[in-house]
Amino acid sequence: MEDTLGVVIPDPKTDYHGHLNYGKIYVWLLILFAVSLTSAFLFSHVAAIATVFVIAIIQAGLIARNFMHLKFEPVLIWIIAIAAVFCLVMFLYGMYIDITPVTREIAK
């Protein structure tokens, strides 16, 4: 169904995607959380930190995809979300100098 400007209006009768299995998603989030906690005991410090960050990105993707219903949205919404994450990464890259610790010997 389209309006007079050619914008597609969703039809609730045909666009229903059903209920998601939120319990299954919650179990996956708990499993990933447990893996990130145990990575500190299994790997070196650098590998554990890298593992925790990778798992955090996967968890954020699961939450955005399922709980924010991005799974059923058009591609433009994904492009906007990826652009926002890119802007955040560029901001953090630019602020890296200000947030890294500086020893007193270097600062003098």
Beta strands, then each sheet from edge to edge (+ up, - down):
end
